[in-house]
Amino acid sequence: EVIEGSQQAFSLTKADYLKEEMCKTRAFKQTIDVPGCESVVLTNHFCYGQCNSFFIPRWVGKGDGQIDAFSSVAHCRPHRGRWVTIRLRCPGQRPRRPRKKVYVVKSCKCMA
């Protein structure tokens, strides 16, 4: 099937071209391991799924072979989250209670 389009306007609203996006959040146990310190285990989340992407070429030059394009690439990635500071226990080391920052994901979403 050939879609009619022009340099000024192009519409891709048919359901055939836009598939339902799916981006999910899944919990996992993350271990913070630092040599000489006790390990800390926390619950975090990772993102996975399928998001829509487009690449629509258009010509910009007269016979010079240059191609310009509209492109949009959505990724399943963190939508909400926060940085937390983890205090480690490191016996016999200085400092004995060093801190590590970890990003904790709360939810994920398809975003460009």
C-alpha positions as CSV (number, residue, x, y, z in Angstrom):
1,E,0.0,0.0,0.0
2,V,1.3,3.5,-0.9
3,I,0.4,6.4,1.4
4,E,-0.2,9.8,-0.2
5,G,1.7,12.6,1.5
6,S,3.2,16.0,0.9
7,Q,6.1,18.2,2.2
8,Q,3.6,20.3,4.2
9,A,1.5,17.7,5.9
10,F,1.5,14.0,6.6
11,S,-0.9,12.0,8.7
12,L,-0.2,8.6,10.2
13,T,-3.3,8.2,12.4
14,K,-4.5,4.9,11.0
15,A,-4.5,2.1,13.6
16,D,-2.5,0.0,11.1
17,Y,0.5,2.3,11.6
18,L,0.2,3.1,15.3
19,K,0.3,-0.1,17.4
20,E,-0.6,-0.1,21.0
21,E,2.5,0.7,23.1
22,M,3.4,-1.4,26.1
23,C,5.8,-0.3,28.8
24,K,5.9,-2.1,32.1
25,T,7.7,-1.8,35.4
26,R,9.0,-4.9,37.1
27,A,10.5,-5.2,40.6
28,F,13.9,-6.8,41.2
29,K,16.3,-7.1,44.1
30,Q,19.4,-4.9,43.5
31,T,22.6,-5.6,45.5
32,I,24.9,-2.7,46.3
33,D,28.3,-4.3,46.5
34,V,31.4,-2.2,47.5
35,P,34.7,-4.0,48.4
36,G,35.3,-4.0,52.1
37,C,31.7,-3.2,52.9
38,E,28.6,-5.3,53.8
39,S,26.3,-5.7,50.9
40,V,22.9,-3.9,50.9
41,V,19.9,-5.3,49.1
42,L,17.1,-3.0,48.0
43,T,14.0,-3.4,45.9
44,N,14.2,-1.5,42.7
45,H,12.3,-1.6,39.3
46,F,13.4,-2.0,35.7
47,C,11.5,-1.0,32.5
48,Y,10.6,-3.2,29.5
49,G,8.3,-3.1,26.6
50,Q,7.7,-1.9,23.0
51,C,7.2,1.7,22.0
52,N,6.3,3.2,18.6
53,S,9.0,4.8,16.5
54,F,9.0,6.6,13.1
55,F,11.4,7.6,10.4
56,I,9.8,9.5,7.6
57,P,12.2,10.7,4.8
58,R,11.8,13.8,2.7
59,W,14.0,15.4,0.1
60,V,15.6,18.7,0.7
61,G,17.9,19.3,-2.2
62,K,17.5,19.4,-6.0
63,G,19.3,16.3,-7.2
64,D,22.1,16.5,-4.5
65,G,21.0,13.3,-2.8
66,Q,20.5,14.9,0.6
67,I,17.8,13.5,2.8
68,D,16.1,15.2,5.7
69,A,13.7,13.3,7.9
70,F,11.2,13.4,10.7
71,S,12.1,10.7,13.2
72,S,10.7,9.9,16.6
73,V,12.0,7.1,18.7
74,A,10.1,6.4,21.9
75,H,11.8,4.3,24.6
76,C,10.4,2.4,27.6
77,R,12.1,4.3,30.4
78,P,11.6,5.6,33.9
79,H,8.7,8.0,34.2
80,R,8.9,8.5,38.0
81,G,11.6,7.7,40.5
82,R,13.9,9.3,43.0
83,W,17.5,9.2,44.2
84,V,18.1,7.6,47.5
85,T,21.2,7.6,49.6
86,I,22.3,4.3,51.0
87,R,24.6,4.2,54.0
88,L,27.0,1.3,53.9
89,R,28.6,-0.5,56.8
90,C,32.4,-0.9,56.2
91,P,34.1,-2.3,59.3
92,G,37.8,-1.4,59.7
93,Q,37.6,1.2,56.8
94,R,37.5,5.0,56.7
95,P,34.9,6.3,56.4
96,R,33.1,3.5,58.2
97,R,29.7,4.5,56.9
98,P,30.2,5.8,53.3
99,R,27.2,6.8,51.2
100,K,26.1,5.6,47.8
101,K,23.4,7.2,45.7
102,V,21.0,4.9,43.8
103,Y,18.2,5.8,41.5
104,V,15.0,3.9,42.5
105,V,12.5,3.6,39.6
106,K,8.8,3.9,40.6
107,S,7.1,3.7,37.2
108,C,7.9,3.5,33.5
109,K,6.4,5.0,30.3
110,C,7.0,5.2,26.6
111,M,8.8,8.6,26.1
112,A,10.6,10.1,23.1
